[in-house]
């Protein structure tokens, strides 16, 4: 099974809602399951330390996922050039047992990301990975359902995280 993760924050309340959508095949249009977790005491955003804010929320929602996972897709980078990104911290927190694919919407100058164009968009997504060949990860992202730049499952998990 594959899961796509995302977190939405309420800055005023220092809380976050983490969401996971689980599906079986990259081209699936409907999820098998979905989960949310509320996170309190969320840290303020600090440049270069995004993982400290997001990782606890991702782990909270992953603790609810009942299906065995073969791949995890996050909104962000696995690595930022020579520095670990959110995906690498998640990989380490999970004991390196589940491959992590990072899908970012904006380019990070030193990241060694593979650009993926989807739909009619001229703006690429930036794919990084650990535990799976990055070229294979990029191919999988290109196969995800949806005719637009952002894959449907990634758009859907973003919407789920925004609901309370």
Secondary structure, 3 states (H helix, E strand, C coil): CEEEEEEEEECCCCEEEEEEEEECCCCCCCCCEEEEEEECCCCCCCCCCHHHHHHHHHHHHHCCCCCCCCEEEEECCCEECCEECHHHHHHHHCCCCCEEEEEECCCCCCCCCEEECCCCCCCCEEEEEECCCHHHHHHHHHHCCCCCCCCHHHHHHHHHHHCC
